[in-house]
Amino acid sequence: AATFTPEQIESARLSKAPARVTVNPKSVLPVSEAISAYMKVRSRNCSPDQARRVRGALQLIVEPDADLRLCEIDSDRLEKFRDQLLGMVPANENKVRLKYGSTSIRESIDKLEGVDWPRISSSEQVKRLKWISSMFTWLREKNWIERNPSLGLVKESEASSAVKKSKKSKQESRDKFDRAALTKIFSFGHWF
């Protein structure tokens, strides 16, 4: 039988040990802390109103789960956010706040349940996704997270928005009736 030195035995034991997973301490912080850190930087480069809108879009990710940790946000969660919640954001949300007394985007969405109020356009949805993606890019660059969960999300949404715009522009590009054509159409009294 072969004899092994204690060092060889220890080396073999360590090589079979399960890999240790290291966790970035910042990745377990609440998303609200990441938003605050990002907005300190972001707000230097925009107006106070724009900073409020960006912060609102970012906070919408975690509402109503305010204790959500950064490491819990993945691409599936962001896709669900895009597909289920983002399209419900009211157009002119500031007017909703004034009329209904809401204090957050989520509250504005809730106040408008059953109310015929327009929602933000697909291009506005893409804009908000870009804000969200920018934050995750910044967090990745600052080593708060290992990977950006929003990669691909904006491109998918831009493609969808482009299809909608294309359909709309085809409809708008049709020739409009002139006065003579309308007179001819409506001169057939037995139809109308």
Secondary structure, 3 states (H helix, E strand, C coil): CCCCCHHHHHHHHHHCCCCCCCCCHHHHCEHHHHHHHHHHHHHHHCCHHHHHHHHHHHHHHHCCCCCCEHHHCCHHHHHHHHHHHHHHCECCHHHHHHHHCCCCHHHHHHHCCCCCCCECCHHHHHHHHHHHHHHHHHHHHCCCCCCCCCCCHHHHHHHHHHHHHHHHHHHHCCCCCCHHHHHHHHCCCCCC
